[in-house]
C-alpha cells in the first residue's frame, strides 16, 4: 500500500511541475520591459552576442568602456565598476575573458541565465560562471561566481579594498568583517615569521571576505568543505597565483584573540616560507607552522595539545606520524592531528634546539628528503623520530588531567 501512495505522490509532483512550467512559459517571466514598452528575451544568436560582449570587456581600455560593455542596468554597472576598480587596486594586468558556453536559455525563474567563461590574467587563469540578465540589446552582466572546482579570482568576487601595512597587505571583499582586526594580526604574524625563520619570502597577503560563501568561492571549494577551516593558505586564482592566507570570517571571527594569533601566524608561516606551491610531508609543513605559531605562547600543554594528549592517555600513542590522509579537511578530529604534528617539533626543539629544527625544515622545503634532512640535523631516521615522539607523547599525557 505504501508503494502505491509513493507512486501517487510522485505523479502529483510531476503534474505540479508541468503546470508550473506551463505557467512560466505563458507568462515569460524573463521578459523585461524597457522605456519604449518593448520586451527583450534571450536572442537567437546568443552565443555570438556573448562572444562579442566578453571580447568587448577584454579590449576595454577605460573604466567607462568596461562598464558600458557590461550592460545598461544598475546592477551591471555596479558589478563592472567593482571589477575594474579591483583590477587596479590589486594590479591585475593582461585580463582576458574567453566565452566558452551557456547563456542560450534561462535557468532561473527570474529569466536570468549563466555562461561559462575562461578568465586569464598575467600570472593566472580560472573558469568562472557569469550570471546574466537578458536586456534589450543583449545581456546585463550581474555577478560572477565560481565554476565547479575552479577558484573565483579575488578581483571578480565583489567590492575589493586593500590596506598595506609593514610586512603585510590585507584585502577585504565586500567590506570584510569589522570584528576581525586583520591588519594588526597580519602585521604581528609577519613580524613573528621574519624573526624566527631564516630568509622568509616577501610580504604576507591576507584576504578577508565578508561571508563564508565568498571564502569558499575564492578557494574553489563547496561551502561544506570549509566547515572546519578558519583560515587557509593558498595560491589565489589557481596553482600559479600569488600565495595568500584566506580567512573564513564565520569561524575565524568566533575565535578568541589567542587563537586568532596562532592561526594567523601558522598560515603566515606557510606563505612566507614558500610551501604553498610545494608538495612536502604534511606533518613537516603543519608541525613546523605550529612550532612558529606557538613559539611565544604561554598556554599550558593542556590547552595547546589537550586533544592529542587526552587521546594518548585513553588509547595510547599513535603507531605512526600523521599521514596526508589524517590531514583531510573533511575528517573529524582534525585539531588532534595538528596537535600531534606540533608535538613532533616541540620535542625536536627541546632535544636539538631551534637552529637544527629550522635547518631540517629548510632542507625539506628546498627539496631534500625527510630522512636525509633528519639524519643531517638530528642524527636519526624518521623511524627514530617516531619512536621518540611516541614516548614523548606518553610522558606528556601523564602530566595532564
Secondary structure in CASP SS format (residue, H / E / C, confidence):
PFRMAT SS
TARGET T0000
AUTHOR 0000-0000-0000
METHOD secondary structure of the structure
MODEL  1
X C 1.00
X H 1.00
X H 1.00
X H 1.00
X H 1.00
X H 1.00
X H 1.00
X H 1.00
X H 1.00
X H 1.00
X H 1.00
X H 1.00
X H 1.00
X H 1.00
X H 1.00
X H 1.00
X H 1.00
X H 1.00
X H 1.00
X H 1.00
X H 1.00
X H 1.00
X H 1.00
X H 1.00
X H 1.00
X H 1.00
X H 1.00
X C 1.00
X C 1.00
X C 1.00
X C 1.00
X E 1.00
X E 1.00
X C 1.00
X C 1.00
X C 1.00
X C 1.00
X C 1.00
X E 1.00
X E 1.00
X C 1.00
X C 1.00
X C 1.00
X C 1.00
X C 1.00
X H 1.00
X H 1.00
X H 1.00
X H 1.00
X H 1.00
X H 1.00
X H 1.00
X H 1.00
X H 1.00
X H 1.00
X H 1.00
X H 1.00
X H 1.00
X H 1.00
X C 1.00
X C 1.00
X C 1.00
X H 1.00
X H 1.00
X H 1.00
X H 1.00
X H 1.00
X H 1.00
X H 1.00
X H 1.00
X C 1.00
X C 1.00
X C 1.00
X H 1.00
X H 1.00
X H 1.00
X H 1.00
X H 1.00
X H 1.00
X H 1.00
X H 1.00
X H 1.00
X H 1.00
X H 1.00
X H 1.00
X H 1.00
X H 1.00
X H 1.00
X H 1.00
X C 1.00
X C 1.00
X C 1.00
X C 1.00
X C 1.00
X C 1.00
X E 1.00
X E 1.00
X E 1.00
X E 1.00
X E 1.00
X E 1.00
X E 1.00
X C 1.00
X C 1.00
X C 1.00
X C 1.00
X C 1.00
X C 1.00
X C 1.00
X C 1.00
X C 1.00
X C 1.00
X E 1.00
X E 1.00
X E 1.00
X E 1.00
X E 1.00
X E 1.00
X E 1.00
X E 1.00
X E 1.00
X C 1.00
X C 1.00
X E 1.00
X E 1.00
X E 1.00
X E 1.00
X E 1.00
X E 1.00
X E 1.00
X E 1.00
X E 1.00
X E 1.00
X E 1.00
X E 1.00
X C 1.00
X C 1.00
X E 1.00
X E 1.00
X E 1.00
X E 1.00
X E 1.00
X E 1.00
X E 1.00
X E 1.00
X E 1.00
X E 1.00
X C 1.00
X C 1.00
X E 1.00
X C 1.00
X C 1.00
X C 1.00
X H 1.00
X H 1.00
X H 1.00
X C 1.00
X C 1.00
X C 1.00
X E 1.00
X E 1.00
X E 1.00
X E 1.00
X E 1.00
X E 1.00
X C 1.00
X C 1.00
X E 1.00
X E 1.00
X E 1.00
X E 1.00
X E 1.00
X E 1.00
X C 1.00
X C 1.00
X C 1.00
X C 1.00
X C 1.00
X C 1.00
X C 1.00
X C 1.00
X H 1.00
X H 1.00
X H 1.00
X H 1.00
X H 1.00
X H 1.00
X H 1.00
X H 1.00
X H 1.00
X H 1.00
X H 1.00
X H 1.00
X H 1.00
X H 1.00
X H 1.00
X C 1.00
X C 1.00
X C 1.00
X C 1.00
X C 1.00
X C 1.00
X C 1.00
X E 1.00
X E 1.00
X E 1.00
X E 1.00
X E 1.00
X E 1.00
X C 1.00
X C 1.00
X H 1.00
X H 1.00
X H 1.00
X H 1.00
X H 1.00
X H 1.00
X H 1.00
X H 1.00
X C 1.00
X C 1.00
X C 1.00
X H 1.00
X H 1.00
X H 1.00
X H 1.00
X C 1.00
X C 1.00
X C 1.00
X C 1.00
X E 1.00
X E 1.00
X E 1.00
X E 1.00
X E 1.00
X C 1.00
X C 1.00
X C 1.00
X C 1.00
X C 1.00
X C 1.00
X C 1.00
X E 1.00
X E 1.00
X E 1.00
X E 1.00
X E 1.00
X C 1.00
X H 1.00
X H 1.00
X H 1.00
X H 1.00
X C 1.00
X C 1.00
X C 1.00
X C 1.00
X H 1.00
X H 1.00
X H 1.00
X H 1.00
X H 1.00
X H 1.00
X H 1.00
X H 1.00
X H 1.00
X H 1.00
X H 1.00
X H 1.00
X H 1.00
X H 1.00
X H 1.00
X H 1.00
X C 1.00
X C 1.00
X C 1.00
X C 1.00
X C 1.00
X C 1.00
X C 1.00
X C 1.00
X C 1.00
X H 1.00
X H 1.00
X H 1.00
X H 1.00
X H 1.00
X H 1.00
X H 1.00
X H 1.00
X H 1.00
X H 1.00
X H 1.00
X H 1.00
X C 1.00
X C 1.00
X C 1.00
X C 1.00
X C 1.00
X C 1.00
X C 1.00
X H 1.00
X H 1.00
X H 1.00
X H 1.00
X C 1.00
X H 1.00
X H 1.00
X H 1.00
X H 1.00
X H 1.00
X H 1.00
X H 1.00
X H 1.00
X H 1.00
X H 1.00
X C 1.00
X C 1.00
X C 1.00
X C 1.00
X C 1.00
X C 1.00
X C 1.00
X C 1.00
X C 1.00
X H 1.00
X H 1.00
X H 1.00
X C 1.00
X C 1.00
X C 1.00
X C 1.00
X C 1.00
X C 1.00
X H 1.00
X H 1.00
X H 1.00
X H 1.00
X H 1.00
X H 1.00
X H 1.00
X H 1.00
X H 1.00
X H 1.00
X H 1.00
X H 1.00
X H 1.00
X H 1.00
X H 1.00
X H 1.00
X H 1.00
X H 1.00
X H 1.00
X C 1.00
X H 1.00
X H 1.00
X H 1.00
X H 1.00
X H 1.00
X H 1.00
X H 1.00
X H 1.00
X H 1.00
X H 1.00
X H 1.00
X H 1.00
X C 1.00
X C 1.00
X C 1.00
X C 1.00
X H 1.00
X H 1.00
X H 1.00
X H 1.00
X H 1.00
X H 1.00
X H 1.00
X H 1.00
X H 1.00
X C 1.00
X C 1.00
X C 1.00
X H 1.00
X H 1.00
X H 1.00
X H 1.00
X H 1.00
X H 1.00
X H 1.00
X H 1.00
X H 1.00
X H 1.00
X H 1.00
X H 1.00
X H 1.00
X H 1.00
X H 1.00
X H 1.00
X C 1.00
X C 1.00
X C 1.00
X C 1.00
END
